[in-house]
Amino acid sequence: MKIKNYKQNSYLTAAILTVTITAGCLTGCSKNSDGGTSATAQANTASPSTESAENVPTAPENEAAQGTDDSKDLTALDLSKLMGNGINLGNTMEAYGRPELGIDADASEYETFWGQPVTTEEMIAGIKSSGFDSIRIPVAWTNMMDFENGDYTIADAYLDRVDELITYAINNGMYVIINDHWDGSWWGMFGSATEETRETAFTMYTSMWAQLAERYNDYDESLIFESGNEELGSRLNDIDICKDSGSLSEDECYEMTNRINQTFVDTVRATGGNNADRFLLIAGYNTNIAKTCDDRFKMPKDTVPDKLLVSVHYYDPWNYCGTDSGTQWGTHGEYETQNDDLKKMTKFTEQGYGVIIGEYGVLARADGTLKDSITAYTENLLDNCDRYNFVPMLWDTSSFFVRSELKFSDDDLLALYTSRNYAAQEKTSEEELASAATERMDTALANAPEVFDTSIDVSTLDGSIAWIMFNSRDWSVAYSSGDTYKPDDKAAGLVATDAVIDGAGTYTIGLDFTGTDAGFAEGTAFSAIGISNAEALYPGYTIDIKEIEVNGKPYELTGMPYTTSDDGICTRMNLYNEWVTDIPDTARVTGGNATDATATVVDNETLGQIKTLRITFDFVAP
């Protein structure tokens, strides 16, 4: 995740380090860095003498992360249990300050650039005491790298600082993951229209991991390397830095992702020593569960067995997890969706790969407060992880463990995490853990309501309802924005006009934002017409828009929309969906073909403040 949240080897020759990046493809600071790689500091495994902070229990003895004589026999599935609960040191070493600070600032200036304090060992001890056995340290290595000029050397100061953080965690008996995280989105070089730039990206990536693998080689299995973050996938087409990016089709993005992950494994293994059999974490496609479970995503080949894990992230539903609009979670359908989503990752555990949910969580509101239902959401996710032996890693930017205060922000969550850490479950067999988790999940599902809004006629949910899926441009206002019709998943004060579909005919749907906090929605980040269950009840039907009104005035579409379905259940017509770059083969257009169709038929730059949105459409039989 990239969140700016103030409340997100010797075998390389000198020639490799001097390859020049294609002119015009990169922008940014070009100051020189005299950094280099130095010998790795030995990790000190002595326990720190840190006082327990208020609201944080004393950490139990846990030697899970210490090296053992038989550690080389550990498999990825063994490691998954030992890693227990995990957490991210978010908005810290991955804070991208390069454009403002250049590449020669003190390392602490980058570390604090997104509003976090300088990390201390006392903070890490407090995190450990709050029930976390593992910590993921996202890093933006190009903060101190002069890559525009073909010098891929990471400055010693940055390597030293990350070394300190790794040592803090290992001192406290924790496993550690480091990666290259967003990093200003230099990853877009892989999607450049120029082959030379794409190959330069591989040179830079290989150099980066060769340096990191050599520098941190002395650490034992407590340290895990991760191939990337959410950028391995469609974001290889990002244009933040590489302006001629965006050339890869989805199939090519999969091929490039697989090649990058294989390069990662080959590069680390080639450095030998502890890296010859170190556990390696492979970033899934977009770190999205469905995209990673697609057969186009391939785990890399390895020279040693059972040492690879795969990472995905989970913030579903985003309206609840990531925006201020969604206020509660826990309907029967929402429990079912979370359970079904996470179960898909057993595809990898059944093949012997460990599974790490590298980020998850219900992000705090803009004012820093936590949402209703957060404990229920988190408990069910942890139950899924217990059931399937996954490693959950909470995304945190001091919203949960408040680093400046050395305390956990919520007592219920604190109790949940301390009851689920490695020490609390160490003597329980995997079978017993899975059985207890399954029982809790079944009970929660059985007790979940169909909807929260008692004014909704639940019987209509099995029929066919048309509505406008919507997220405002700033993600502050939303209405039922997934393929499952959720009429109580809406911003406070929003009034929706939905329509019961009973066959071919003309229907009108709408949204009134005047009762929300702002009194309007600022443009749209995503919007679509959805018709629940229509693929089964009305197969082959198409949506034909007759009129759109914005703030009571007719609005002219800027392109040709099309009818489709993402899940084979809900019939959909995208109004603004910038994530769709290829029109699906199943696209349907009333009285024509979908050759010129698009998933963005409104101009988001000129929509402005939407007070009311009204759509009239024909539902047309095939």
N, C-alpha and C positions, 0 to 999 in steps of 0.2 A: 504494500500500500504506500502511496505517496500522499501524506497528509501534513499540511502545514497548519498545525493545530496549537494555538497559544494557550490554551486553557489548562500531527503525522511525520630458474634452474640453470644451472650452469650450461645446460645443453642449448640454451638460446644464444645465438651469436649476436655480436654488436650490430650486425646489419639489420637484424629484426627490429632493434630499438630505434632505428633511424629511418624507417619507412615513412614517407611523407604522405599525409592525409590529402585526399583529393581537394584541390583548391575550390573554394566556394561552398563546400559541403558543411563546414563547421563555423560556428561563431563563438565568441567569448574571449576571455582573457588569455594573453599569450606570454605572461611573465615566466621567466625561467625558474626551475626548481632544482636545487642541488641535493635533493634527497637521494637515498639509495637503500639497499637492503643490508641489514646487519644481522649478526648472529641472534638467534632466538634466545630470549631469557628463559631460564628454567622456571617452571611453575612451582611456586612455593605451596606445599600442601598443608602447612600448619594452620590450625584453626585460629581465626582472628578473635581478639578479646573485645567484642562489640556488645554494648549494652542493648537490651531489647527496648525498642521504642514503644511509646504508648499505643495501645490497640493492636500490637503485633506480638503473638505468642513466641516463646523461645523455640528456636529451631530444634527438632529432634535429631538425634544422631543419624547420619545418612552417609554411608560410604559408597553409595552407588556409583558416583562419578569418579572414584579413585581407581587408578590402574591396578589390575590384579594379574597374577601369573597366567590365569586362563582367559584373559581378556581377548586374546587373539582368536579364541574359539567362539566368542559372542557372535550371534547372527543379528541381522537387522531387526528381526522380530523379538529377539532377547532384549536388544537395546531399547525398543519401543516401551517395554514395561519399565525398564530402569529410568527412563527419562521422565516418567510421571507427568505432573503438570508443568506446562511451560508458559513463558511470558516473553514479550518483546520489549527491548529497551528502545521504544519508539521515539522518533523525532530527535534523535541524538547524533550518532555518528553518520547517519544518512542525511542529516540536515544539509541541504545543498546551498552553501554560501558562496560558491565559486564566482558567480557573476559579480557579486558585490565586494567580496573580500580578496579576490585574486587567488593565487595559489601559494602565497608565501606568508599568510597570516599564521598566528599561533593556532595550534590544533584546537585549543579550547574555544576559539572564536567560531569555528565551524560547529563544534559540539553543542554550543548554546544558541546557535543562529535561529532555531525555531522555538526558542522560549524555554528550553529545559535547562536545569542547573548542571554544573559540572558534576559528573558522576563520581561518587566516592564509594569506598569499600563498605562503609556503613550502610549506604543505600542498598547495595547488593545483598548484604546480610539481612536487611529488613525484608527485601523481596523474598529471599530464601525462607525466612521465618513466617512469611504469609502463606506458605504452602506451595511454593514453586521450586521444582527440582531442576529445571532447565531454563536457559535464557537464550533468546535469539538477538544477536546484535547486528542490525542492518547497518551497512556501511556504504558511503559514497566515496570511493577511492580517488576519483578524479578531482576531488576538492584540492588535492595537492599533487597534481600530475600535469605536466605540460604537453598534453597529447596532441594539441593542434600542430605543434612543431615536430611531431614524430618522436617525442621523448616520452616513453611510457613508464618511466621510473616513478614509483610512489615514494614520496618524501619520507625519510626516516621518522620525522616527528609524528606523522600519521600512523605509521606502522607501530611505533612505540606506544602511542596512546591506546590503540586497539589491543596491543599486547597487555597493557595494564588492566584493561577491562576484562580480558579473558582470565587473567590471573586472579582478579577479584572474585570472579565467579567460581573458578576451580578451587580457590581457597575455601569457599563456602560449600563445597561438595556438589557443585552444579555442572551439568552438561552445558556446552556452549555451541551455538551455531553462528557462523559469520558468512556473509554473502556480499554480492555487489548489488545494491538496492536503488533502483531508479537512476540515481546518479546523473541527474540532468537530462536523462534519456539519450545518452550517447548511443544507446542500443539501436536507435533508428538508422545508424550507419549500415546495419545488416540488411535493411530494406532499401538502400540507395539504388537509384536507377543506374549507377555506375559500378561495374564489376570490381574495379580497382578499389573503390571505397569499401565494398563488401568484404574483400579480402583483407584490407587494412583493419577492418573491425575484428577479424579473426586474429590478426597479428597482435592487436592491442589486447584482446581478451586472453590470448595465450600467454602474453607477457605478464599481464596482471596476475593470473593464477599461478604462473611459475614463481613469481616473486612471493606471493602469499604462501604457497606450499613450502617453499624453502625457508621462509622466515619463521613459520610456525610449526615446522617439522618435528621439533622436540616434544611437543605436546602429545599425550597419549590419546586414547579413544574418547576422552572427555571433550575433545574439540572436533566438531563436524563442519565440513565445508559444504556450502550450498551454491549450486551453479548460477543462480540468479534470483529474480523475484517475479513480479507479475509481467515483466517485459518479454519473457520468452513466449511468443505467440503473436497476436495481432499488433502488439505495440512495437514489434520490430519495424513497423511502418511509421513510427513516430517522427514528426518533423520538428521537434523542439530544437534540436541541434543540427541534424542533417536535413537541410531544406529540400533536397531532391529525393527524400525517402517516400515510401508509399507505393512502391512498385510491386510488392509481393501479393499474389493471390492467397487465399486461405490455405490451399494445398501447399503452396511454396512456403508459407509461414510455418506449417507443420514440418516440412522438410528441413528448413533452416533451424528450427527449434531442436530437432533431433540431432542435427549436425553440431550445434553449439554444445548440447549436453554431452555428446560423445567426445568433443574436443576437451571439455572440462575434465572428464574422467581420465582421458589419455594424458593430459598435461599434469594433473596431480600425481597420477601413478608413476610417471616418468621421473619424478624427483626422488623416489625411493625412500628409505628409512621408514618412519612411522606412516608416511603417506602411501606406502606400497599396499597397505591394507586398512587405511583409515576409512571410517564410515563417511559416505558421500551422499548428500541430499540433492536429488534431481528435481528442479522446478518443473511442475506440470505446465501444460499449455494454458497460458493466461492465469495459471494457478486456479483454474475453474474446473470443478468436478466433472461436469458433462463433457467439456472440451478435452480434459485429460483422459477420460475413459474412452474417448473416440479412438478407434483402432489406428488412426493416422499418427497418434502419439506413440513413440517407441522408447522404451527404456534403453539406455546405452549398454553396450557390451562392456564387461569388466574382466580384468585379469584374475580377480579373486572372487569366490562365491559369497553370496549372502551379505554383502557390505553396502548395498544400495538401498536408499529410501526415496520416496517420492513426496513432494510437497504440493498441497492445494490450500486455498484460502476459503473461508466461509463467512459471508456477511449477508446471508439470505434470511428473510426478505430485506433488501436494501432499504426499502422505505422505512422499515422499523429500525434496522441496525445502523443505518448510515445517515439518516436525515432527521430533522426535528419534527417532520410531519407525522410519521408513524408513532403512535403513543403507547400501544400495547400489543402483546403477542400471546398466543396460546390457544387458538381455536383448534378444533379437531383437525381441520385441514392443514393448519400450520405445523402441528406436531407430525402429521403424516408426511408432509413435504420434507421436513428436516430429517426424519428417520429414513425416508426413501433416498434422499440425496446422499447422505453419509454412507449408507449401506453399499452404494455403487463402488466405493473405494476398496471393498473387499476383493475386487478384481485383482488388486495388486498384492494384498496380503496372502491371497491364495497362491500366488506365484513366488512367495518368499520375500517380497519387498516390504520394508517398513513403510508406514503411512504417517506423515506429520501434517496436521492441520496448522500450517505455519503462521496463519493469522486467523483470528475469529473475534467476534465480540459485538456487543451492542454499544456503539460509541456514545459518549456523553453528549448531552444537548449543548448548544452554543453557550449556555450560561454555566456549564460545568456540572449540572445535576444529572443523575442517572435516571433512566426510564423505568416506568412500571413494567413488571413481568421479567425484568432482566435476570433475576435469580432462577425463575422457571426455565427461561431460554437456555441459560448457561448450564443448569443441572441436566437438562435433557441432552445437550450436546456432550457433556462429560460422560453421561450414561452411554451414549453411542460409542464414545472412545473406549470406555471400559469394556463394552460388549465386543468390540472388534479389535482391541489392542492398537488403537490409534494414539498419537501424541497430540494433545491440544495445546496450542500456544496463543495465549491471549494477546491481542494488540493493545498496548497501553502507552499513553503519552502523559503519564502522571494523573490520569483520570481515576485510576483504581488504586495503585500504590502511589501515593503522593510523595514524590522523592524529597521535596523541600521540607516536608513535615515528618518524614520517616514513619508514615502510618498508612494503613489501608482505609479507603474512604467509606466502605460499606460493611457493616458487621455480618450481614447475612451471607454476602459473597465470601468474606473472609472465612467464615465457618465452613462454607462449602469447599473452598480450596484446601483448607487444612485437613479436612476429612477425606480428601481424595489424593493427597500427595503420596509419594513413594513409600515413605515411612509408615503411613496409615494403612497402606494396602500390601506392604511387603510380604506379610505372612499369609496372605489370601491367595489361593490358586487362581489361575486365569479362568478356569471353569467356574469357580465360585463368584469371581468378579463379574463375569459375563452373565451368569444366572441372576444375580442380584440386580444388575443394571437392566436386564430384560424385564424383570418384574416391575421395577420402578417405571420404565418406559410404558409398559402395558397399562399400568394404573393411571399414569398421567394422561395417556391417550383416551382411556375410557371415561375419564372425568372431565375432559376438555369440552367446552361448549361449541356448538356449531358456529355461532356468531356471538359477538359481545353486545351488539345493538339489539335490544329486545323489540324494537319497532319493526324489524325486518321479518318478513314472512319467510321462514326457513324452507318451506315447501317449494318456493320458487328457485332455490339454489340447484335443484335437480332438473329444472327446465332449461330454457334458453333465454338469457338476458343480454341485452345490448347495453354497453356503457362506454364511457371514454376513459381509457387508461391515461394517467397523467402524472408527470413530475414537472414542477416548475424549473426554470433554468438554474436557479440557485438551490434547488433541491429542498426548499423549505415548505412547499405545498404539494401534496400528492393525493391521488385517488386511485385505489385498486390497480396498481400499475403492473401487475403480472398477469399471466394467462389464466389464473384462477380468479374468478369473480369474488371479491371480498368487499362488500359494500360498507363494512365498518372500518376498513383500512383507509382512513381519510384524515385530512387536516381538520382541526377543530374549526367549526363555523362554516365549513364547505357544505354546500347543498348540491346534491346530484339529482339529475333527472335521468333515470334509466328506463329501459323499455322491455316489456315482456314480448318475446318473439314467438309468434304462433304460425309462421309460414311466410310465404312471399308477401310483400307489401311494403308500404312506406312507413318509416319510423323516425321519431325525433328523440335525441338524447342531448344532455347538456350538463354544464357545470357552472355554478354560481359561486364566485370567490369573494363576494362583497362582505360576507360575514366572517372571513378569516382575520387573523391579527393585522395583516397588512391591508386587507380590503381588496387585494388583487393577487394574481400570480405573475411573476416576472418572467415572461417568455416561457419556453418549454425546453427541458433537457430530453424529454421523451414523451410522446403521446401517440395514441392509436385508438382505433375503434375495436372493441372486443365483443364477441358474441359467444357466450358460454355454451359449451356442449353442442355447438352447431355442426361440427364436423361429423358427429354421429347422428344428430337429429335431422340435419339438413345438408347432406353431403353434396359437394359440388356447387353450392349456392355462391353467389358473388355479392359484394357490397358495392353499390353505385351511389356515390355522394351526389345529392341534388343541390344542397346549399350548406355553406358554413357561414355562421355569423360570429364575429368577434366584437364584443361590446355593442351588440345590437345592429352592427353594420355588416353587409355582405363582405366576405373575404374570398379572394380569387386564389385558387391553388397554383403553386409554382411548378408543378410537375404532375405526371400521371401516376396515381396510386394503384395498388394491386391488392387482391385478396389472397390470403395464404393462411397457413397454420404452422406454428412452431412445434406444438406438442401433439398434433393429431386429434385434439379435443376442442380447443377454442379456435374459432374462426377470427382472423385478425386482418385489419387494414392499418398499416403504419402511416401516421401523419408526419412524425418526426422521429426517426431512429437512425442516428448517424453511425451506429455500430454495424449496420447492414451495408456491406460494400458490394456484395454479389446478389443479384436477384435470384431467388430459388427457382429450380425447374418447375416446382409445383405452383408457381404464381398464376393467378386467374384474373382476367380482366373482362368485364362485361362487354360483349360484342366486339372483341378485338384480341390482340396478342400483347404480351408483356415486354416486348423488345425494348421499348422506351420508358418502361416503368421505373419508379424510384421509391425509396423508403423515406425520403424527405420531401414532402409536398407542401410544406409551409416554410416561409422565410423567417427563421428564428432571429435574424438580425433586426427585423423590423416589426416583430409581433408586439414588443413593448409590454405594457401592463395590461393583463387580461382580467377584466372584471367578470365578464360572462362569456361563455363559449357554448354555442348551440349548433348541432349538426343534424340535418335531415338527410336520410338516405333511403334508397330502395334496396330491399333484400330480394335478389333475383334468382329464380329457380334456373337450373341448368337446362 
